[in-house]
Amino acid sequence: MTTQVLTEDQIERLSRASLEILERVGVVVPHEDALRRFADAGADVDFGTQLVRIPPELVLRLVAGAGKQFTIYGRDVSKKAEFGVGKRNYNSIAGEALWVDSPGGDRRYATMADVASAAKVGDALDCINIVSAMADPIETPVAYRCVEVMAELIRNSTKPITFWFHDRSSAKFINEISIALRGSEKAAEDHPICYPFLEPISPLRFPYHGIDLLFVTAELNLPVPIGPMAQMGLSAPATVAGTLAQENAEILAGICITQLIRPGAPVLFGGAPAEFHMRAATSPMLGIQALRLDVAYAAIGKALGLPTQSYMALSDSKFLDAQAGAETFGSALLS
């Protein structure tokens, strides 16, 4: 079985196309400090429209300087997830708003009790080495939700954790928890327990809070996974090649942002591109084109020498049936 969907020549052509997108079309960066840093580094910045056009040589220089290896550690520092060293790491989703208690049953809003349950399950499974919240608890105000989620995960798991960060203010409390857990700021930096996830908004736009909170997490040099979710035919071109070029451009721009905030910061080349089903108005995450996109963009990331991430071991089935088994197994194998 082969999982190679791109030749070296195709990877090179797609990489050139992504650089051309960043130079000619640009990305929207709605953050004054980030815009100034781009301008100081030599990018073409329109402060009025918040549009940044990044020259290829600047992109390549910043990507080359990014950290390509990192480790996150659990409350028990002997439990860890290493990236960029040829090892695989597995985690469940960082947090969902809705849960289903029985296959085919009604959806309900997730709670903090669900976070505790998810942490206990993840902690008990040997195949999971990063424990995820799996729930975005509706009863906790969003302003400090991520802080409580982090605390709940630490209480119920000894492994590295992942969850959704919110903004700069809450990120400060996350830093404080990390420092209290490790005993000092230096120990918290040397043994990070989690990381923020920077998600570009396809096409070619970044969220303010997603950028803003990085100025705080950079104080502890937390790794930054970058994961756009370009939807082929909706928020990206209606071709695999076009979507790959855009997805890659968004990831590269995200890496540039992290490096302008803290040079050498470790990054993770990730995302969740998928095809958009126009008749059903849904995005099948395990459709054949989504799988091709995942395998292809991982190859582009590896060509840059970066650790990669993908959304795999999933199913679009609503029941625990043959479709669920086939899709979960097949996508896990491809990952």
ABEGO torsion letter per residue (X at the ends): XBABABBAAAAAAAAAAAAAAAAAAEBBBBBAAAAAAAAAAGBBBBAAAGBBBBBAAAAAAAAAABBABBBBBBABAABBBBBGAGBBBBBBBAEBABBBABBGBBBBBBBAAAAAAAAAAAAABAABABBBAGBBBAABBAAAAAAAAAAAAAAABABBBBBBBABAAAAAAAAAAAAAAAGBAAAAAABBABBBBBBBBOBGBBBAAAAAAAAAAAAAGBBBBBBBBBBBGAABBABAAAAAAAAAAAAAAAAAAAAAABBGBBBBBBEBBBBBBAAAGBBBAABAAAAAAAAAAAAAAAAAGBBBBBBBGBBABABBBAAAAAAAAAAAAAX
